Amino acid sequence: MAKAKKKAGQKIIKPGKDIVASTANALRKKLLGIVEKGATPVIIDLTRVEMIDSVGLGVLIATHNSLSKAGGRLAVTNVSKDIYGLFKTMRLDQHFEVKQVS
């Protein structure tokens, strides 16, 4: 289960595991609940996430779209090199902030 905490007015979500079809529904529900509570900046910390499939990407894109409509924003941090390359290839970094692992 994804962990959520609030820090400096931002909601930080740490899935802690790969975001794939079998786990994406739980993350989707968690993110939907956060979006419904208000347009706050949401940061998804991908520490320990090594893989995201098409279902997982759909969850991130839907969250971005919902936040944008509500006046909020999405950022994704601690992205592995491989996932960062995927985001760049799909041009998702042009829609929300993506920060690679330092």
C-alpha positions as CSV (number, residue, x, y, z in Angstrom):
1,M,0.0,0.0,0.0
2,A,1.3,3.4,-0.9
3,K,2.3,5.7,2.0
4,A,1.1,9.3,2.0
5,K,2.3,12.2,4.1
6,K,1.9,16.0,4.0
7,K,4.9,18.2,4.0
8,A,5.1,22.0,3.5
9,G,1.6,22.0,2.0
10,Q,2.3,19.2,-0.5
11,K,1.1,15.6,-0.5
12,I,3.9,13.1,-0.9
13,I,3.0,9.6,-2.0
14,K,5.5,6.7,-1.9
15,P,4.2,3.6,-3.7
16,G,7.3,1.7,-2.6
17,K,6.9,-1.0,-5.2
18,D,6.4,-1.3,-9.0
19,I,3.3,0.4,-10.5
20,V,1.9,-2.3,-12.6
21,A,-1.6,-3.7,-13.4
22,S,-1.7,-5.8,-10.2
23,T,-0.9,-2.9,-7.9
24,A,-2.2,0.2,-9.8
25,N,-5.8,0.1,-8.6
26,A,-4.8,0.6,-5.0
27,L,-2.6,3.6,-6.0
28,R,-5.4,5.0,-8.2
29,K,-7.8,4.9,-5.2
30,K,-5.3,6.6,-2.9
31,L,-4.5,9.4,-5.5
32,L,-8.2,9.9,-6.3
33,G,-8.9,10.4,-2.6
34,I,-6.2,13.0,-2.4
35,V,-7.4,14.8,-5.5
36,E,-11.0,14.9,-4.3
37,K,-9.9,16.6,-1.0
38,G,-8.5,19.6,-2.9
39,A,-6.1,21.0,-5.5
40,T,-2.8,20.6,-3.6
41,P,0.6,19.9,-5.2
42,V,1.0,16.1,-5.3
43,I,4.5,14.5,-5.4
44,I,4.9,10.9,-6.2
45,D,8.2,9.6,-4.9
46,L,9.3,6.6,-7.0
47,T,12.0,5.4,-4.6
48,R,12.2,1.6,-4.9
49,V,10.0,1.6,-8.0
50,E,11.8,-0.2,-10.8
51,M,9.0,-0.7,-13.3
52,I,5.8,1.1,-14.5
53,D,3.6,-0.6,-17.1
54,S,0.9,1.0,-19.3
55,V,-1.7,0.7,-16.5
56,G,0.6,2.5,-14.1
57,L,1.3,5.3,-16.7
58,G,-2.4,5.7,-17.1
59,V,-2.8,6.2,-13.3
60,L,-0.1,9.0,-13.4
61,I,-1.6,10.6,-16.4
62,A,-5.2,10.5,-15.0
63,T,-3.9,12.0,-11.7
64,H,-2.1,14.8,-13.6
65,N,-5.3,15.6,-15.6
66,S,-7.5,15.6,-12.5
67,L,-5.1,17.8,-10.6
68,S,-4.7,20.2,-13.6
69,K,-8.5,20.6,-13.9
70,A,-8.7,21.4,-10.1
71,G,-5.8,23.9,-10.3
72,G,-3.2,21.6,-8.7
73,R,0.0,20.0,-10.1
74,L,1.8,16.7,-10.1
75,A,5.5,16.1,-9.8
76,V,7.3,12.7,-9.9
77,T,10.6,12.4,-8.0
78,N,13.4,9.9,-7.4
79,V,12.8,8.4,-10.9
80,S,15.2,5.6,-11.9
81,K,17.2,6.1,-15.1
82,D,15.1,3.6,-17.0
83,I,11.7,5.1,-16.0
84,Y,13.1,8.6,-16.6
85,G,13.9,7.5,-20.2
86,L,10.4,6.2,-20.6
87,F,8.9,9.5,-19.4
88,K,11.2,11.4,-21.8
89,T,10.3,9.2,-24.7
90,M,6.6,9.6,-24.0
91,R,7.1,13.4,-23.4
92,L,5.4,13.1,-20.0
93,D,8.1,15.4,-18.7
94,Q,6.4,18.2,-20.7
95,H,3.2,17.7,-18.8
96,F,4.4,17.3,-15.2
97,E,7.7,17.7,-13.4
98,V,10.0,14.7,-13.5
99,K,13.2,14.5,-11.3
100,Q,15.7,11.7,-11.8
101,V,17.5,10.1,-8.8
102,S,20.5,12.3,-7.9
